[in-house]
Amino acid sequence: MSSAPPRKARSDAQANRQKILQAAHFQFAQDGPDASLNEVARRAGVGVATLYRHFPARDDLVAAVYANELDELGTAVDEYLATMTPDEALTAWGQRFLEYATTKRGLGEALHAIRARGELQPKTVLTQSMDKLLEAGRAAGSIKVDDTSEDLLFAFAGLWTLPHDERFAGRAQRLLDLVLAGLRRAA
């Protein structure tokens, strides 16, 4: 008896999954990890049963949203480097990282539990992305030779320590600008 290859999801099922991920991204960013899954389904334009068919538990949805955003953050590097100078790509990616970090603030405990189970490896994706940006900057002569992706990741980790109050956006932008300025070679 031979086993059939796994079936590819129907295009409407793939579209529903993507709509759910986009709606959940918005809802989690707005309401945190306890966001209403009914509201996620409504925003996605699908029934609650469809949401649970794709994501049987809240953790499954949180992990999928996080993994999807992490993947987009990783692939953005190649897009930026293909269309921008290394310095512009670093700035654009840093801005995108800031947006990513901002939306993850309320999901800290849920994401920590998911990472502790080994389901996600964000450090690998982030350091690989940062390696590409730093290497391109070094080749162009705009980035210091001794900076590493791990150094950059630790510097960006400061975004998660900022109080989430009315000053958060301005402080986060200044922190990002400070980190990026520190990477650049003095002219």
Sequence and secondary structure as in RCSB ss.txt:
>XXXX:A:sequence
MSSAPPRKARSDAQANRQKILQAAHFQFAQDGPDASLNEVARRAGVGVATLYRHFPARDDLVAAVYANELDELGT
AVDEYLATMTPDEALTAWGQRFLEYATTKRGLGEALHAIRARGELQPKTVLTQSMDKLLEAGRAAGSIKVDDTSE
DLLFAFAGLWTLPHDERFAGRAQRLLDLVLAGLRRAA
>XXXX:A:secstr
          HHHHHHHHHHHHHHHHHHHHH TT  HHHHHHHHTS HHHHHHH SSHHHHHHHHHHHHHHHHHH
HHHHHHHHS HHHHHHHHHHHHHHHHHHHGGGHHHHHHHHHTTS  HHHHHHHHHHHHHHHHHHHT B TT  HH
HHHHHHGGGGGS  STTHHHHHHHHHHHHHHHHB   
